[in-house]
Structure formats: C-alpha cells, structure tokens
C-alpha cells in the first residue's frame, strides 16, 4: 500500500530492520491512534523477543506494506475500524469500551480487542504475535463482556449448548481455553499436550461447529454468533 499522507514515527530504540531472536523474525507494528498519542512510549522494548518496531501513523491511516499487525487505539472502535478500512494486516483494537455489544461487533469484524487499562505491554506483544497466525486475542474484560452477553440471552446460551454437545470432552477443554484468549501453544502447555495435537483438535472443532476459524468458533462457542443447523 502507498504510505503518502502519513508521517511515520518509529519507536526510539530501533535503528534498522528488526533482527530475529532465537530464529523468530521480529515483527513491525503500525500504531493508528485515533484519539491522542500512543501512551506506551517504551513499547516495544529493545529486548522484546517478538516485536521489533512500532510505526506511528497519522491520519489518513494508510498502513505501510511492511506492517505485520495494526494496533488501533480509539475511543469509538466501530467508527475507527470503518475509517481504517482494508488494513491489509490483522488488527488489534485498544479501547475503553467494554460493553458486550461493542466487543462482539469488533470481534465479528475479525479484530482482537484489548480493553484500555486491562492489559500490560507483555500482553500486547502476545496479542501481536497471535494476530500474525490468525488468533483473535481478547483481554480479560473483553472475554467477560462476551460471556455476560451470553448469560443475558438464554436463547443464545441454549443454542451454544447444543453445539457444545457435538464436541468431545477434550475438545470442550480446548474451546474453553481458546475462548479466554489463549493460543494453541498456550493451550497445549495448560493441557500438557503438544501444539500439533491442539491444532489437530482445533481443526476437528472447526469442522464440527461449521466455523471458518478461531474467531468464528469462539463466537459460536459463546453463543454470540448465528448457529448453523445440521
């Protein structure tokens, strides 16, 4: 994508391309702050093993072709996502909104969601890494908002329960952890299973739930998406 119209400001410590750490190529993040400046001046840290560079964008938000992930900090997530348009890279929203309607809609649009003040910079780095492999990350308050929405809508909870019966006990354990914002590697550590085994479980789960990926599967698991009847 063209980057004219932006005046990127990189974080102060990197002076060149991000170098790999333990064989992992460090990532470049585009910071799109719709309201004020980026509050974490020291992120990413010089020794961050995963994120090597942050580029702050100015309006209009035109995402550089080299950006691996976009972090969109905004007061009104839905408006800001519409303004961002086709980013060409995974998006993580950082916003103070924690109501169910907003969180679910952001999630439906395929973006991760970190509630402002509900995450640390280490969690942000983890979310960035997860986004590059298709994992949609939620901070604890965002997960709670989704769960509260399901509890407040019994008909959705009933539909979700019907889907859960399609899964084996192990697959239910995997989905329970996936819905809290964990990735395949973290789930494997929790269940003492290999990451490959977890990914195989997830493939089976997606097929059973008629889900297109982790975002769709979690929405169905929580009863926050229409259920495909079989």
Order of alpha helices (4+ residues) and beta strands (2+ residues): beta-beta-beta-beta-alpha-beta-alpha-beta-alpha-alpha-alpha-alpha-alpha-alpha-alpha
